[in-house]
Amino acid sequence: MYKVYIEYKRIFNTFYYAIANEISVEKNTLKRLNKSYLKFTPIRSIITANIIEKYKVNLFMYSILCMIFVIVAPFYFLIKLFKNLELSMNDQNLKLMDNLILVANGRVDYLYNKLNKNEVATYININQTSKTNYISYKKFLKISDYFLAYIYSFISIFYSLYVLKNKTDILQTYVAYDWFLVYISLNKIEKNIKKAYFANHYDRWAVLFDNLFANKELVLLQHGVLHDELQLEYKLKNINTIYYYNENSKMLFKKIFELNNTNFEKLDIILKLSDVESNKKTILVIGQPQSIDKELEIVQKLKNKYEIYVKPHPLYSIKKYKRIKDVIIIEDRIFYPRVDLALCYESTLGLEYEASGVNVLWWKNLETNQVIDSIHNILNKN
């Protein structure tokens, strides 16, 4: 009985740290958006912060929303149960390779292929609905597992209410059902594999992988820019190898994680660039949701003199960009134009363009007029 208690406590503790890290990331996002004045931490703050500001949602209103969520959560998770339920599952004949690619990030397969590993691997699709060619984690589930995930989700609400410092963070547990379903599935196959690759830095999936595969060879592939002011509740500590972008990234990984005897390998991030024709100097604006308004302001001042390409962030709406005339908006995710200059606020793509030999202007700490002057100086010099 004591062993059962310890196991369940471990599961719910892991879930708590998973959502605690999500909360840490949201707080960091609010800080980067200059919205730290909010007295609560909203979910998906990069999207919801402006809505909260627009409708003047205060702590009291958000607390009411949290109370409503606690009441309706059991019904919400029940809906999730029936939406996720698949009757053609639990493939007993499915053969797993020693190496597992955990597809909980849209770039992990691209990054893994960059390694040129001479090994056979199994790709397990966690949450990428567009990647239907990979094995779904649901293939390892029985019908009873869906109901078990529901029970775990229900309990997690009250467990989280007990351990969370700020009770308004309870909304973050809206991810509980999917998280427990993945946990149950991967727990079934963990003993059959030797090495697991993933590309989630510190979110709820990273916490799950770090705990569940603690006794395996665990490999992290850097997929984006790390933020030096991030304070995590749970620091990943079971990673054997990290493939990193540059020396600054290596330093930050050591700062935000608890790493012992971790091997670091440099990741090849050179892009395959496509030549473009233009009578003007060409500029690529690398879009970020937190800087979009300033990007539009810059583009308006440049579009008559230069050929402007805009590559929006793939996970966010491009509606605002489409309001600007006489610029080229790149919607093809795998098209990277060879330009004279790339403008980057803070993005992985900026590092990739730099590694590919393109001049990149990092303008996060510059005023609009400084950005414009810098662009003219760089392109006139070239």
N, C-alpha and C positions, 0 to 999 in steps of 0.2 A: 504493500500500500504506500509506503514511504517513497519508493522508487517511482511509482505512478505520480505522486504529488510533485516530486522534483521535476519529472518530465513535463508535466503540464505547466508548472511554474516557469520552466525554461522557455516553453513555447510562447507564453503570454509576455514574458520579459522581453523576448526577441521582438515581438510585435510592438511592444511599448517603445523600444529603442528605434524601431523602424519608423514609427510616426514621429518620434521625438526628433529624428534627423530631418524628416520632412518639415517639421516646424522650424528647425534651425535654418534650413535653406530658405524658407519663406521669410524669416526675419532678416536674413541677409539680403534678400530681394527687396524688401521694403526699404532697407537702408540705401541700397543702390538706386532706388526710385525716389529717394528723398521723402519717404512717407513713414519714417520711424515714429512720427508723432502719434500714430494710431495707438490706441490703448488695448488693442487686441491684434492677433495675427490671423488674418483671413486665409482661407485655403485658396490655392492657385492665385496668389496675390498679384502676379504679373498681369493677370487678366482682370481680377476682381477689384483691385485697389482703386482704379479709376471709377468703377461703378459705385463703390462705397463712398468715395469722395463726392461723386455727382449727386447721389441721393441722401447725402449727409447721414449715413448710418453710424450711430454712436455705439458706445459700449453696451448701453442698456438694450438697444434694439438687437445688437448682435447676440447678446446673452439670451434674449427671448428666442431668437432663431436656434440657438444651441439647445435650449430646453425642448423646443418642438422636435428637433432632430432626435434627441434621446427617446422621445415618445414614439416617433414614427420609424426609427431605425430598424426594429424587428420586422416591420412590414416591408421596408426597403430591402433588407437582406433577403427576405422571402421572395421578393420579385427577382432579385439577383440570382437566387437559387434556381428558379424555374427558367430564367433566361439563359443560364449557363448550362443547364442539364442537357447532356447528350447521351442518348441511349446506345449509340454505336461506338462504345469506348472500351477501355481496358483491354488493349490488344496484347494478349499474352505472348504472341509470337514475335513481337517487335524486338529486334536485336539492337542493343546499344553498343557503341564503340567505347573504348577506354577514355576518349577525349570528348568532352561535352562543351558545346557553344551555347551559352544561355542568352537567348535573343530577347532581352528585356530593354533593348536600346536599338534605335534604327540604324546605327552605324557599326554595330559589333561585327557583323559578317564582313563588311567592307574592310574594317581594320584587321580582322583575323586573316583575311586573304592577303593583306599587305605583308604579313609575316613570312609568307612562302614556306610554310611548314610542310614537311614531307610526312604527314600523318593523316590518318582517317579519323573524321570526327562526326558526331551526331549533333545536329542543330535542333534545339528545343525552343519552340516559339512560346514566349511568355505573354507578350502583350502587343505584338506587331501584327495587326489584322491584315495588312497588305501583303505580308510574306507568307502566302498560303503554301509555298513549296516546302516549308519546314514542318517538323513533327510537332503537333500541338501538345502542350503539357497535359491536356485532358485525356490523351490516349492511355494514361497510366491510372486513371481514376475509375472507381466503381460507383454505382448509384449511391451507396451508403456514404461515400466520401463527400458528396455534395451536401448531404444533410449534416455531416460532421462539421464541415466548414461553416454551415449556418449556426450550429451550436457554439462553435468557437467565436464567431463574429458577435453573437448575442452576449456571450460572457465578456468579450473584450471591451464592450461599451462600459460596463460597470467596473471592470478592472482598470481601465484607462481613467475613468472618473476618479478612482481612488488614488492613482499614482501621479496624475498630471498636476503640475504646479498651478497652471492657469486653466481653470475648468472650461474656459471658452475655446480651448484647443481641442475639445472633444469632437468638433466637426471634422477634424483630420481623420477620424476613424471611419469616415465614409468608404475608405478603401479596404476595410477589413475583410469583406467576403472574398474578394479576388485574391487578396494576399494569403489568406489561410488556404484557399483552394490550391494555389501554387505551392505553398509550403507542404501540404499533404502529398501532392503529386511528386515533387522532387525528393521528398523524404523516402518515397518508395524506391527510387532508383539510385539514391546516393551511394549505396554500398557497391554498386556495379561499375562505378567509374573510377578513374585514377586522377584525371585532370579536368578542371573546369575553367573556361574562359568567360569573362563578362566585361561590359564596358560602362557599368553604372558606377559613378564615383562614390556617392555617399547617400543615395536615396533609400527608400524602403526596400527595394530589391537588393541593393548592395548589402544592406544589413542582413537580409535573409541569406544571401549567398555566403557571406563571411561567417555566419554561424553554422549553417547547415553543412557546408563543405570545409569546415575547419580542419578536418583530418585528411583532406585531399590536397593535391597540388593546385593551388588557386592562382589564377593569372588575371590581372586587371589590365585592360587596354584603355589608355586615356582617350576620351572621345571629345573633350572640349576644354575650354579655359577654366582654370581653377581660380577661386577668389580668396585672396590672402587674408581677408578679415573674417572668414567663416569660422564660427565656433560651433562644433558639433557635440551633441549629447553623447553619441556613440562613435568612437574612433575605430575604423576597421583595423584589425590586428592579425589576421590570419592569411595575409597575402604573401605568396612565395615569390612572385615576379610581377613587376609593373613595367609595362611598355609606355614610355613617356615622350612628350614632344621636345622639350628643351630643358636646360639646366634650371631655369626658374620653376618649371613644373615639378622637376625632381625635388627641389627644395621644399615646395609647397606640400607635396605628398608626405614628406617626412614630418612636416609641421602639423598637418591636420589628421594624420593617422598615427597609430602606435605600431611601428614597424620594427621587427627584429629579424635580422639575417635575410631581409628582403633583397632579391636581386633586381637591379634596374637595367633595362635594355632600351636603347634609343629606337623610336618608332619612325618608320619612313612615312612622311606626310606630304611628299611631293605630289602635286595634282597633274592630271593630264589636261593641259590647257588647249583651247581651240582658238585658232587665229580668226580675227574679225577685221573687216575692211571699213575704213572710215577716212574722210578727208580731214578730220579733226583729231586732236588728242583724245584718248579714250580714258574714262574713269569708271571704276566699278564701286558702287556703294553697297557695302555688305550690311544688310538690314538687321536690326535688333529691335525687339518690341519696346524696350525701355528708352530707346533713343530716337524713335521713329519721327516724332514731331520736329526735332532738330535736324534730322536727316532731310526731311522735306524742305525745310527752310534753306539748307545748304544747296540742295538740288535746284531749287528755284533760282538761285543766284548763279548757278554754273551752266545750266542747260543750253543757253544760247551760244556759249563759247566752246563747250566741249561735248563730245558724244558720251552720254551718260547711260550706263547699265546699272540696274538695281537688282540685287539678288536678295529677296526677302527671306527672313528666317522661315524655314520649312514648316514649323509647327504653329505659325500664327497667321492671322488674316492679312491679305494683301490689298484690302479695299482702299486704305488710305493712299497707298502708292499709285493706285489706278486713277486717282484724281489728277495726277500730274500729266500734262501732255508733253510730247516730244522727248520722252525718255523710253528706254527699252527695259521692260520688266521681265526678268528671267524666271519662268515658272518651271522649266526643266531642271530637276534637282541634280542631274549629272552633267549639266553644261556649265563649263567654267571658261569664260572668255579671257584671252590674253590681252591685257590692257596696259596702258602706260602707268596708271596709278590706281591703287585700291584704297578706299577710305574705310577704316574699321574703328568702331567704337570699342567693343570688346567681344571678340568672336574667335572661335577655332579657325574659321575660314581665313581670317587675317594671318594667322600663323602659317597656314598651308600655302597661302599665296606668297608669303615671304620666303618660305622654303623652296618655292617654285621659281624664284628669281624675279618676282614682281615687287616693285617699290610699294610699300604700304605706309600710309599715314595713320597713326594711332591718335585719334582726336578726342578721346574721352575727357581730357582735362583742358581742352581748348575752347575758347569762345568762338562763335560763328565767324566773326570777322578774322580771327586768327587762323581758322581753318581755311578760309578763302585765300588769305594771303599766302599761307603755306603751300596750297595747291598751285597757285600761280608761280611761286618761286621754284617749286620742284619741276613743274612741267616746262617752264621757260628755260630753266637750266638744262634740262634734258634735250 
